[in-house]
Amino acid sequence: MVQDILNTIHILKNTAFGRCRQRIEEAARKAREVREGGQPKDDTRSESCETPCGVTSIMKRKHGL
């Protein structure tokens, strides 16, 4: 029972960190484009970012993450 709970927490943590990494990489890519003189392209946003029901979205709304 305890192992299942710890495993679930580990999976949720990894998912949240993965999404944060994706956002950081996307922001860095946009910053490079702006620095090079181009305009950032907003059409490359992934499908998963459209629904704000993930763990990181909840934390962002609740804690301003």
Residue pairs with C-beta under 8 A, 6 or more apart in sequence:
12 55
15 54
15 55
16 54
16 55
16 56
16 59
19 48
19 54
19 55
19 56
20 56
22 46
26 44
26 45
30 40
33 39
33 40
33 41
34 40
48 54
52 61
56 65
59 65
